Structures are given as C-alpha cells and as structure tokens.
C-alpha cells in the first residue's frame, strides 16, 4: 500500500528539511497543498528539496510548477477543477462520496476518497459502508484513503483494499512549528506508519 504525505497548509522554516528526511526514510509520494498561497513560497519550498525527489511530488495549486521542477503531477480539487491546456502527465483528484468515486476512478491515475475518519461524516463512511464499498469493488489500488488516517486505523485501511493512505495530522501534529527544532519523533512515527503500509 502506498504511503502519501500531505503537506501542512502553511509554510514553516524546517519544512524542507523534514520532507527531505522523510524522503530519505522511504516516503513514496508528497502532495504539496498550500491553499491560497503565493506561488513564490511553493517555488522556494521545492527549490530546497533535492532535485532527485521532485519526481515524487504532486502539486494541488500553481500547476506550472509541475513542468518547471520536473514534478510527478497535479491534483485536481474544488479550487482547481480544470486540467491545464495540453497537459500531459500524472493526474489525481479528490472524491467526497461513492458516486464521485465511481464516476472518476477510471479517468485518473489515482483518487483520494475523503474525509474517511471524520466524525461529522460517520454515517457516510462507517466501517459497514466502507466494507460494502470494498465488497462492491469500489475500493481498490487506485483509491487512496484520506481524512484522519492514523496509526490506529491504518490496519483497517489496508484490510479494506485501499491502494494507499494519505497522512496529514498524524505525522505533522508531532512537530510544533513554534517550539520544536528536533523532528526525531516524526521520523520514528513515520517508520511505524511505513511498516504498517508494507
């Protein structure tokens, strides 16, 4: 199962160092999602990540960065719904329910199904509903679980047959951008997540 890391929505000083360390530890894919940010800040972040990891990065905004930095691809979302003119390459998108998933999964390299473990959407994505979706072959290798995925529910995500898990808070919440300078706890936790994904 793929392990995908989503960036925090804000930028911070140690971000490029942490991302590089996670790539060094075996991170497969990074999704750079910085809503309503100026492109210059994303450019700066990308320029601080070693070039050999750019092929493992997907952007959610400022799609021109894909070509400029040799990135893996782009991700369509509610803010950016259209492909750039003459775009060629990797495309992923977000789906909010089973109907969107059915409609989109064949047209994209992979899709995010979100927000799975959100208490406000429990009825829509209960374990029973997810099992039904898995039994109906809606969940498969091109569907990535997104939304409060953590070390406790990773085994469930894997057992349901998701192709990957998108990690956000479970990792980034282990580093306080205002007080921490050491990110060893993040690296240790990432190793545990990676083992669970294998």
Secondary structure, DSSP 8 states (H G I E B T S, - for coil): -EEEEE--SS--TTHHHHHHHHHHTT--EEEE--TT--HHHHHHHHHHS-GGGGGGEEESS-TTHHHHHT-SEEEE-SS--S--TT--SEEEEEE-SHHHHHHHGGGSSEEEE--TT-GGGTTTT-HHHHHHHHHTT-SSTTEEEESS--TTTHHHHHHTT-SEEEESHHHHTTS-TTT----HHHHHHHHHHHHHH-
